[in-house]
Amino acid sequence: QVQLVESGGGSVQAGGSLRLSCAPSRRTFTTYAMAWFRQAPGKERDIVASIIRTGDTTHYADSVKGRFTISRGNTKNTVYLQMNSLKPEDTAVYYCAADPTGWGTNYPYWGQGTQVTVSS
């Protein structure tokens, strides 16, 4: 069974930084596109950032451009989300997702989510 394991969530004050990590528990994801989504209470789950399998193309939601950076580890089997200048509105459960096509068109594999709380 494919599993994604997230880590790095927590509580931080506004203006602070956190780095989320996502790694597969078994199957390698070196050829997969990866993405981070988030869901705040009472809101829909929205995509935050994505990176294609080669790692040279990324996309960001307008709300996080210039503050968040998605990247792949040296082995491309881990994906990170560096979050800087955090705002209270960034508070949400963050999910890692994987797309086996490599292009970020459909994400059938999901992690369990990690809570990020930003206080003002």
C-alpha positions, 0 to 999 in steps of 0.5 A, spaced: 500 500 500 502 506 498 503 511 503 506 518 504 508 520 511 508 528 512 512 531 518 514 538 520 508 541 522 507 545 528 505 552 532 509 558 530 508 566 531 506 570 525 512 572 521 515 565 523 518 559 518 516 552 518 519 546 513 514 540 512 517 534 509 514 528 505 516 521 504 514 515 501 513 509 506 515 504 501 514 505 494 519 510 491 516 517 488 522 519 484 518 519 477 512 522 481 509 529 481 508 532 488 504 537 491 502 540 498 495 542 499 491 545 505 485 545 508 482 550 513 476 549 518 470 549 514 474 550 507 475 546 501 482 543 500 486 547 496 493 546 492 498 550 495 504 548 491 506 543 486 513 540 483 513 536 477 517 529 476 524 532 474 523 538 479 525 544 474 517 546 474 513 549 480 507 552 481 504 556 487 497 559 489 497 566 489 496 567 496 503 563 498 507 566 492 514 569 494 513 566 501 513 558 500 518 554 496 517 547 494 523 542 492 525 535 492 531 532 496 537 530 492 534 523 491 528 526 489 524 521 493 522 527 499 519 533 497 519 539 502 515 545 503 519 551 506 514 556 509 516 563 511 513 569 513 507 565 515 501 569 516 495 567 521 491 565 514 496 560 513 493 556 519 490 549 516 492 542 515 497 541 510 497 534 506 502 531 501 500 528 495 503 524 489 501 524 482 504 517 478 503 521 471 509 525 473 505 532 471 501 534 476 494 533 473 491 528 478 493 526 485 491 519 487 496 518 493 495 522 500 498 523 506 495 523 513 496 531 514 500 535 518 497 541 522 500 548 521 498 553 526 500 560 526 498 565 531 498 573 531 
